[in-house]
Structure formats: structure tokens, C-alpha cells
């Protein structure tokens, strides 16, 4: 497993955070219990299996919801 943080442009409401959290948790390869959307800092943090998905896959899912990704950071766990 690896840890990732995705910085979003801005989150304007708590329901946006919930929408992103639900979408991220539904991605095969993301450890569902690890997903945290930080409303105040506009960040999405999660652990993932790099053999199943990439951070780019998660970014695409988030941008498909209409949110802009600023940058991503991945760390080995």
C-alpha cells in the first residue's frame, strides 16, 4: 500500500467533500477506511494498492465529478 494526498482547487461546501469521499471509496484498489477529505484544506488523503490503481486514476474520478486537482503527492507506506 501507498499513501497519497491530492490537493484540490477549493471545496466550497461539506456536501462536495462527501461527494468526493464517496467516489474515492468506491474505487477498486483504494483502502476505503483510509479515505479522508479535509474540507478546510481542500485535500483528499487515502491509501491505495499501486498494483490495482494509480493516483492518476483517482484524480480522473475526482475531475469527472467537476473538481480541479492542483497537485498530488505519493509516499510509500
Residue pairs with C-beta under 8 A, 6 or more apart in sequence:
1 31
1 47
1 48
1 49
1 50
1 77
2 47
2 48
2 49
2 50
2 74
2 75
2 76
2 77
3 34
3 45
3 46
3 47
3 74
3 75
3 76
3 77
4 45
4 46
4 47
4 48
4 55
4 58
4 72
4 73
4 74
4 75
5 43
5 44
5 45
5 72
5 73
6 43
6 44
6 45
6 55
6 58
6 59
6 62
6 69
6 71
6 72
7 42
7 43
7 69
7 70
7 71
7 72
7 73
8 20
8 42
8 43
8 44
8 62
8 67
8 68
8 69
8 70
9 42
9 67
9 68
9 69
9 70
10 42
11 17
11 20
11 37
11 39
11 42
11 67
14 39
16 39
16 67
17 37
17 39
18 37
19 65
20 37
20 44
20 62
20 65
20 67
21 35
21 36
21 37
21 44
23 61
23 62
23 65
24 30
24 35
24 37
24 44
24 46
24 58
24 61
24 62
25 32
25 35
27 53
27 57
27 58
27 61
28 52
28 53
29 48
29 49
29 51
29 52
29 53
29 57
30 46
30 47
30 48
30 53
30 58
31 46
31 47
31 48
31 49
34 45
34 46
34 47
35 44
35 45
35 46
36 44
36 45
36 46
37 43
37 44
37 45
38 44
38 45
44 58
44 62
46 58
47 77
48 55
48 58
55 72
55 74
59 69
59 72
62 69
63 69
